[in-house]
């Protein structure tokens, strides 16, 4: 089990909003795994938007399995998608509330395909529009991960005070 989290980079969205958050130049030594933590809200008028993460700016070769709950219902799915998908608070959601997601990527420098997991929640103070996701995915690419771009699925901007943090994890 990893016992050392080291902050590699962080980003806080300013007053004008941002269409994406990018972590580039990810160190290739010193860590075994990566964790990205996002607290965000989208500017679009819906209740929730998909949050996507693109590894090495690639939009292909992702597959995932997920379970999620939305209000009083539970769902599951399997998909081949462009970047992992989780839920992010939209402008129609509870005011001043942000959705939160954690992306865990083990063995990010290996020459094997890259697995990842996502734990995500969007709380809307509503009996029907809340959402919690657990997701397992695979990026079928053998390249070491050197960058991660976080964006929404429809290009909606992140609003001011949305944050993203990239951590490196080591076993020492």
N, C-alpha and C positions, 0 to 999 in steps of 0.2 A: 504494500500500500504506500502510495506517495506520502511524503511527510513534509515537503517543502514547496510552498507556493511563492513564486517571485514575480512581482509585477514587472512585465516587460514594457507595456505601453497602455495609455488610457486616452480616452477622447470624450469631451463633453460638448454637445451641440450648442452653438451660440444662437443669438437672437434671430438670425435669418433662416434657421433650420438647416438641414443638410440632407441631400439625397442618398448619401451613403457614408459609412465609416470604414476606413481602410487601415489595416495593420500590415505594413510591409517590412521587408528586411528582417523577418523573424529569425532569431539566432538558430544555427544548426548544431550547436554544441551546448552542453551544460544542462539540458533538460531532456526528459523522455516523453513528456506529454504536454498538451496545451489545454487551457481552459479559457473560454471567452464568456464573460458575463455581460449581459445587456439589460439595461432598464430603459425602456423606450415607449414613445407614444408617436403615432403617425398623424399627419395633418389631414388625411382624408376623412370624409364625413361618415364612414361606416363605424360599426362597433369594434370590429377587429380586422387586422390586416395580417398577411403572412410576412414573417421575418425570414429572409433568406441569407445564407452565408455561402460565399463562393470561395473555394480553396484554390489558391494560385490563379484567381480570376477565371476559373473554369466553370462553365455553365452546363457541362455534360457529364455523364457517367455516374450519376447519383441514384441510388435506390434506397428506399426506406420502408420501415414498418412502424406503425404508430397506433397508440390507443389514446383517446382523449374524451373528456367529458365536457358537455356544454349545457349548463343549467341542470336539468333533471335527466338527461339522456347520456348514454355512453356510446362511443363509436370506435371502429378500428379501420385501418386501411393499409394497403401496400401500394407503392407507387415508384415509378421511375420518373424523377423530376429534375429540374434545373436548380440545384442548390437545396439545402435542407430547408424545411418549412416548419415554422412554429407560429404562434399567435402573438400579435402586438396590439396594444390598445389603440383604438381609433378615436377621432374627434367626437363621435356621438356617444362615447363611453363616459363613465363617471368623471366629472371634471377633476383636473389636477391629479389623476391617477395614471400610473405607468405600468405596462406589462413587463414581466421579467423572464429572462431565459438564460440558461446555462448550457453551453456547448462543451462537451468533453471529447478531446481527440487524443487517443493514446498512440504512442509510437509514430509520431508525426514525421520523423526523418527516415523511417525504414523504407526499403525498396519493395514493400508489399502494398496491396490495396489498403486504404485508410478507413478504419471504422470510426464512428462517432456516435455519441448519444446526446440527447437533448431533453432537458427538463424545463418546462415552461408553464407560466400561469398568467392569465389576464382576469382580473377581478373587476366586474362591472356593477357590483351591488344590485344585481338583478337575478331573479329566479330562472331566467331563460337564456341570458347572454354571457354568463361566466364561461371560462374555458381553462382547462388544464390539460397539458399534453405530456406524454412520455414517448420518446421516439428513439429508434435504433437505425442507424444508416450505414451505408458503405459508399465510399468514393472509389470507383474502380480505376485508379490511377496509381502508378508506382513512384511518382515524383515525390521528393521531400516537400513538405509544405513550407513555403517561404512568404506567403501573404494570405490574408483573409479579408474579404470585402463583405460587410454586412449592409443589407439594403432591404427595402420592402418589395413585395412581389409586383406591385403595380407602379413603382416609381414615386409613390407618395413620400413626401419628405419626413424625416424625423424632426420633431419639434424641439424647441429650446429646452435644455436641461436633460435631454436624453443622454445616456452615458453608455460607454462600452469599455471594458477592461480586458486586456490580454495577459494571462499568467502563464509562466513556464513552471512545470512541475518536475522536480528531481527526487530521487530516492535517498539523497544524502543530506 
